[in-house]
Amino acid sequence: MNEDEAKISLEEATGGSSNQTITVSNGIEKVALTVKGGKSDVADVTDGTADGSLKELSINAENDLRIRALDADIATIDATESTGGVRVSSTNTGNVTFTGGKGDDRLTI
């Protein structure tokens, strides 16, 4: 593997006010997110060092997952392994590649 990857697992991550945040740093280029159990709601996936190194997000969700905001530098979102619906909101104003899975997947920019 040529990239630095953070593997993160969640199980029914909800915070009522959607305060679940995933922050990575130290040159992480990819977040591989696995979600099990019931629906999950994540407020933000972001690069804590703001160095622009976080470029990719892969999602494997067995139930519905909502990510309310993505780091603006994430240009590739791969949810092909997901069976639940994936809803992602991104502030990236450049080119974004989004590949959905078996659920009702949506990308909002």
C-alpha positions as CSV (number, residue, x, y, z in Angstrom):
1,M,0.0,0.0,0.0
2,N,1.4,3.4,-1.0
3,E,-0.9,5.5,1.0
4,D,-1.4,6.1,4.7
5,E,-4.8,4.7,5.7
6,A,-6.9,5.0,8.8
7,K,-9.3,2.1,9.4
8,I,-12.3,3.1,11.6
9,S,-15.2,1.0,12.8
10,L,-18.4,2.4,14.1
11,E,-21.5,0.7,15.5
12,E,-24.7,2.6,15.6
13,A,-22.9,6.0,15.9
14,T,-25.5,8.6,16.8
15,G,-25.2,11.6,19.0
16,G,-28.7,13.0,19.0
17,S,-27.4,16.3,17.8
18,S,-25.1,14.5,15.3
19,N,-21.9,15.4,17.1
20,Q,-19.9,12.3,16.0
21,T,-16.8,13.6,14.3
22,I,-14.0,11.7,12.7
23,T,-10.7,13.6,12.6
24,V,-7.4,12.2,11.2
25,S,-4.0,13.7,11.0
26,N,-0.3,13.0,10.3
27,G,-0.6,12.6,6.6
28,I,-3.5,10.2,6.4
29,E,-4.6,10.0,2.8
30,K,-7.5,7.5,3.1
31,V,-10.2,6.7,5.7
32,A,-11.7,3.3,5.4
33,L,-15.0,3.4,7.4
34,T,-16.8,0.3,8.4
35,V,-20.3,0.7,10.0
36,K,-22.2,-2.1,11.7
37,G,-25.5,-2.3,13.6
38,G,-28.3,0.2,13.1
39,K,-28.3,3.6,11.5
40,S,-25.3,5.9,12.0
41,D,-25.0,9.7,11.8
42,V,-21.6,11.3,11.6
43,A,-21.2,15.1,11.7
44,D,-17.9,15.4,9.9
45,V,-15.0,13.5,8.4
46,T,-12.0,15.9,8.4
47,D,-8.2,16.2,8.2
48,G,-7.2,17.7,11.5
49,T,-3.9,19.0,10.2
50,A,-5.5,20.7,7.3
51,D,-2.6,19.8,5.1
52,G,-4.7,18.6,2.2
53,S,-3.5,15.0,2.4
54,L,-6.9,13.4,3.1
55,K,-8.2,12.5,-0.4
56,E,-10.2,9.3,-0.2
57,L,-13.1,7.8,1.8
58,S,-14.2,4.2,1.5
59,I,-17.4,3.1,3.2
60,N,-18.7,-0.3,4.1
61,A,-22.0,0.2,5.8
62,E,-24.5,-2.6,6.5
63,N,-27.2,-0.1,7.5
64,D,-28.0,3.5,6.7
65,L,-25.1,6.0,7.2
66,R,-25.3,9.8,7.0
67,I,-22.2,11.9,6.8
68,R,-23.2,15.6,7.2
69,A,-19.9,17.1,6.1
70,L,-16.7,15.9,4.4
71,D,-13.3,17.6,4.3
72,A,-13.2,19.7,1.1
73,D,-10.1,17.8,-0.1
74,I,-11.8,14.4,-0.3
75,A,-12.2,13.7,-4.0
76,T,-13.0,10.0,-4.0
77,I,-15.9,8.4,-2.1
78,D,-16.3,4.6,-2.6
79,A,-19.3,3.0,-1.1
80,T,-19.4,-0.1,-3.3
81,E,-19.2,-2.4,-0.3
82,S,-22.2,-0.8,1.4
83,T,-25.6,-2.5,1.6
84,G,-27.3,0.3,3.5
85,G,-28.1,3.7,2.2
86,V,-25.2,6.1,2.2
87,R,-25.9,9.9,2.3
88,V,-22.9,12.2,2.1
89,S,-22.6,16.0,2.0
90,S,-19.3,17.4,0.6
91,T,-18.0,20.9,0.3
92,N,-15.5,19.9,-2.4
93,T,-16.1,22.3,-5.3
94,G,-13.7,20.4,-7.6
95,N,-14.1,17.0,-9.2
96,V,-15.6,14.3,-6.9
97,T,-15.9,10.7,-7.8
98,F,-18.7,8.9,-5.9
99,T,-19.5,5.2,-6.4
100,G,-22.5,3.9,-4.5
101,G,-23.3,0.4,-3.3
102,K,-26.6,-1.6,-3.0
103,G,-28.5,0.9,-0.9
104,D,-30.2,4.3,-1.8
105,D,-27.0,6.3,-2.0
106,R,-26.8,10.1,-2.4
107,L,-24.1,12.7,-2.7
108,T,-24.9,16.4,-2.1
109,I,-22.3,19.0,-3.0
